[in-house]
Amino acid sequence: MMTNKLPLSPRTTALISHSALAHNVQWLRCRIPVRTRLMAVVKANAYGHGDWLIAPELQKIGVDSFGVASVHEAAQLRRAGISAPIYLLSPVLPDEVEGILQARCVCVVQDVDFVRALSLEATRKDHQVELHLKIDVGMSRFGVHPSRAAEVAAAIDGLPNVRLTGIMTHFPCADSDPDLTRSQWEVFLGAAEGIAQRLGRRLLRHAAASAGLLSVPETVAEMVRCGILLYGIAPAGRDPFALGVQPVLSLHTRVTALRRIAPGTRVGYGGTFTAQRETLVATVPVGYGDGYLRALGNRAQVLLRGRRVPVIGRVCMDQMMLDATDTGAEVGDVVTLIGRQGEEVITVNEVASWLDTTPHEVTTLLSARVHRVLVD
């Protein structure tokens, strides 16, 4: 059972396990070829885990590079002491070129016009910028069409102070349609071969992320980009414990108030829960302002004194209520929203199932006021 001796803040705390993170890196290394590079995707505040906590630990453990979604995220990693390559995986605007140079990003690109602007600024400042060309095989979000890949690669390769060193793609259905993913992989391989013939050299290729690594392992090339598995969370439809990864994050809060209500008493905004018996209501200081969504009201369960108890009524911005009847709860007791107490465990995947969403969203939504602490 959780004890009150854990490093919990008075409100809500995410405990980030260094040992689980190290285990997951080793787990991933065992599933990719020895020479395949491992990119740790730490965008969106490391999927809500805290990039300023996670990235330095990953650098010590020994990942090869980091993936982010914005220039701002890259700059934060540099300020946190990250010296490894940082890949900027999303498109950026021309007026962000200076930030790319300052953060020393490997920039993922799709068009020549942007690269020209980057080349001009890099030449003016006497910098060299490494580029990877994004190939769109079906996501329709960002990337050059495979039929134009060789043409665009050749145009980029002739510009000064930029170096085209890699090509990449992203699979839209790796977790749900392996056959489609295999066909998209073949399209990507064809584009890569066309670029190699046009440039007279082969580029580093990367296509597989966490879901692809599991469902279509042949898509592992010279580098893999791992996010959700790195954090010990299973892609949708899979069991993290069966896979063997360990959850890095657990989420806890404390009981701040208790009161008994009579049968027929309503609870919360809109009175969406009505007590059917005399009920001990426990109030805890967590709500949708912390990223624990309003939709979890009357649907979710949490752990209190080693038992599952339901969330009753609507989740408020800063608080929510639990049915703590028969638990013997006291003010100050630890309540686990994600994680283990005794024999009971609530996973990120289970929370995602209550919300009918992806597990990525559950942790990414955790707000800045959730206190994050590195443990073990």
Residue pairs with C-beta under 8 A, 6 or more apart in sequence:
1 305
1 306
1 341
1 342
2 252
2 303
2 334
2 336
2 341
3 334
4 254
4 332
4 333
4 334
6 13
6 15
6 252
6 334
7 13
7 15
7 373
7 375
8 252
8 253
8 254
8 334
8 371
9 371
10 254
10 285
11 253
11 254
11 285
11 286
11 290
11 369
11 371
12 251
12 252
12 253
12 285
12 286
12 290
12 337
12 369
12 370
12 371
13 251
13 252
13 253
13 370
13 371
13 372
13 373
14 48
14 49
14 50
14 249
14 250
14 251
14 252
14 366
14 370
14 371
14 372
14 373
15 249
15 250
15 251
15 252
15 339
15 373
15 375
16 49
16 50
16 53
16 54
16 248
16 249
16 372
16 373
16 374
16 375
17 246
17 247
17 248
17 249
17 250
17 375
17 376
18 57
18 374
18 375
18 376
19 246
19 376
20 232
20 246
20 247
20 248
21 54
21 57
21 58
21 61
21 230
21 231
21 232
21 248
22 57
22 61
23 232
23 245
23 246
24 229
24 230
24 231
24 232
24 245
24 246
24 248
25 38
25 40
25 58
25 61
25 62
25 63
25 230
27 229
27 244
27 245
28 38
28 213
28 224
28 226
28 229
28 230
29 38
31 213
31 217
32 38
32 213
32 220
32 224
33 220
35 222
36 220
36 221
36 222
36 223
36 224
37 64
37 65
37 204
37 206
37 222
37 223
37 224
38 63
38 64
38 65
38 223
38 224
38 226
39 63
39 64
39 65
39 66
39 67
39 87
39 206
39 223
39 224
39 225
39 226
40 54
40 55
40 58
40 63
40 65
40 66
40 67
40 226
40 227
40 230
41 47
41 66
41 67
41 89
41 209
41 225
41 226
41 227
41 230
42 51
42 54
42 55
42 58
42 66
42 67
42 68
42 73
42 77
42 227
43 67
43 68
43 69
43 70
43 73
43 89
43 90
43 227
44 69
44 364
45 51
45 364
46 53
46 54
46 55
46 231
47 227
47 228
47 231
47 233
47 360
47 363
47 364
48 249
48 291
48 362
48 363
48 364
48 365
48 366
49 231
49 248
49 249
49 363
49 372
50 372
51 73
51 76
51 77
51 80
52 76
52 80
53 372
53 374
54 248
55 66
55 77
55 80
55 82
56 80
56 81
56 82
57 374
58 66
58 230
59 81
59 82
59 83
59 84
63 84
64 84
64 85
64 223
65 84
65 85
65 86
65 87
65 106
65 223
66 77
66 82
66 84
66 85
66 86
66 87
67 86
67 87
67 89
67 225
67 227
68 74
68 77
68 86
68 87
68 88
68 89
69 88
69 89
69 90
70 88
70 90
70 92
71 88
71 92
71 96
71 99
71 100
71 103
71 105
72 99
74 86
74 88
74 99
74 100
74 103
74 105
75 99
75 102
75 103
77 86
77 103
78 86
78 103
78 104
85 106
85 130
86 103
86 104
86 105
86 106
87 105
87 106
87 108
87 132
88 100
88 105
88 106
88 107
88 108
89 108
89 225
90 108
90 142
91 108
91 109
91 110
91 114
91 142
92 100
92 107
92 114
94 114
94 117
97 117
97 118
97 121
98 121
100 107
100 118
100 129
101 121
101 122
101 125
101 127
101 129
105 129
106 130
106 131
106 132
106 165
106 166
107 118
107 129
107 130
107 131
107 132
108 131
108 132
108 133
108 134
108 168
109 115
109 118
109 131
109 132
109 133
109 134
109 156
110 133
110 134
110 136
110 142
110 143
110 144
110 152
111 144
111 152
112 152
112 155
112 156
115 131
115 156
115 159
115 162
116 159
118 129
118 131
118 162
119 129
119 159
119 160
119 161
119 162
121 127
122 128
122 129
122 160
122 161
122 162
123 160
123 161
126 161
127 161
128 161
128 162
128 163
129 161
129 162
129 163
130 162
130 163
130 165
130 166
131 156
131 162
131 163
131 164
131 165
131 166
132 164
132 165
132 166
132 167
132 168
132 203
132 204
132 206
133 144
133 149
133 152
133 153
133 156
133 164
133 166
133 167
133 168
133 195
133 203
134 142
134 143
134 144
134 167
134 168
134 169
134 170
135 143
135 144
135 146
135 149
135 167
135 168
135 169
135 188
135 191
135 192
136 142
136 143
136 144
136 145
136 146
136 169
137 143
137 146
137 169
137 171
137 184
137 185
137 187
137 188
138 171
138 172
138 173
138 180
138 184
139 169
139 170
139 171
139 172
141 170
143 169
143 170
144 152
146 187
146 188
146 190
146 191
149 167
149 191
149 194
149 195
150 191
150 194
150 195
150 197
150 198
151 198
153 164
153 167
153 195
153 198
153 199
153 203
154 198
154 199
156 162
156 164
157 164
157 199
164 199
164 203
165 203
165 204
166 203
166 204
166 205
166 206
166 223
167 191
167 192
167 195
167 203
167 204
167 205
168 205
168 206
168 207
169 184
169 188
169 207
170 207
170 209
171 181
171 184
171 185
171 207
171 208
171 209
171 211
171 212
171 216
171 219
173 180
173 181
174 181
174 208
174 209
174 211
174 212
174 215
174 216
174 219
175 211
175 215
175 235
175 236
175 237
176 237
178 215
178 216
181 212
181 215
181 216
181 219
182 216
182 218
182 219
185 207
185 216
185 218
185 219
188 205
188 207
192 202
192 203
192 205
195 203
196 202
196 203
204 221
204 222
204 223
205 221
205 222
205 223
206 221
206 222
206 223
206 224
206 225
207 219
207 221
208 216
208 217
208 219
208 220
208 221
208 224
208 225
209 224
209 225
209 226
209 227
210 226
210 227
210 228
210 229
210 230
210 235
211 235
212 219
212 220
212 224
213 219
213 220
213 224
213 226
213 229
214 229
214 235
214 238
214 243
227 360
228 234
228 235
228 359
228 360
229 235
229 243
229 245
230 248
231 247
231 248
231 249
231 363
232 240
232 245
232 246
232 247
232 248
232 249
233 240
233 245
233 247
233 347
233 348
233 349
233 359
233 360
233 363
234 240
234 243
234 245
234 349
234 359
235 359
236 349
236 352
236 358
236 359
238 349
239 349
240 246
240 247
240 347
240 349
247 338
247 339
247 347
247 348
249 338
249 339
249 348
249 363
250 336
250 338
250 339
250 340
251 336
251 337
251 338
251 339
251 366
251 370
252 334
252 335
252 336
252 337
252 339
253 284
253 285
253 286
253 334
253 335
253 337
254 284
254 285
254 332
254 333
254 334
254 335
255 282
255 283
255 284
255 304
255 324
255 329
255 330
255 331
255 332
255 333
255 335
256 283
256 284
256 285
256 319
256 331
257 282
257 283
257 331
258 280
258 281
258 282
258 283
258 324
258 329
258 330
258 331
259 280
259 281
259 283
260 278
260 279
260 280
260 281
261 267
261 275
261 278
261 279
261 281
262 275
262 278
263 275
263 276
263 277
263 278
263 279
264 274
264 275
265 274
265 275
265 279
266 272
266 273
266 274
266 275
266 313
267 273
267 274
267 275
267 281
267 312
267 313
267 321
268 297
268 312
268 313
268 314
268 316
268 320
268 321
269 313
269 314
269 316
270 314
271 313
272 297
272 298
272 313
272 314
273 297
273 298
273 312
273 313
273 321
277 325
278 325
279 312
279 323
279 325
280 323
280 324
280 325
280 326
280 327
280 329
281 312
281 321
281 322
281 323
281 324
282 304
282 309
282 321
282 322
282 323
282 324
282 327
282 329
282 333
282 335
283 319
283 320
283 321
283 322
284 302
284 319
284 320
284 321
284 322
284 335
285 318
285 319
286 292
286 318
286 319
286 320
286 337
287 294
287 315
287 316
287 317
287 318
287 319
287 320
288 294
288 315
288 316
288 317
289 317
289 318
289 367
289 369
290 318
290 366
290 367
290 369
290 370
291 365
291 366
291 367
291 370
292 315
292 320
292 337
293 315
293 355
293 365
294 314
294 315
295 315
295 355
296 311
296 315
296 351
296 354
296 355
297 311
297 312
297 313
297 314
297 315
297 320
298 310
298 311
298 312
298 313
298 314
299 311
299 354
300 310
300 311
300 337
300 351
300 354
301 308
301 309
301 310
301 311
301 346
302 308
302 309
302 311
302 322
302 335
302 336
302 337
302 346
303 309
303 335
303 336
303 337
303 339
303 340
303 341
303 344
303 345
303 346
304 322
304 324
304 327
304 329
304 333
304 335
304 336
304 341
305 327
305 328
305 329
305 333
305 341
306 341
306 342
306 343
306 344
307 327
307 341
307 344
308 344
308 346
309 322
309 323
309 324
309 327
310 322
310 323
311 320
311 321
311 322
312 321
312 322
312 323
313 320
313 321
314 320
322 335
334 341
336 346
337 346
337 351
338 346
338 347
338 348
338 351
338 362
339 345
339 346
348 359
348 362
348 363
349 359
351 359
351 362
352 358
352 359
352 361
352 362
355 361
355 362
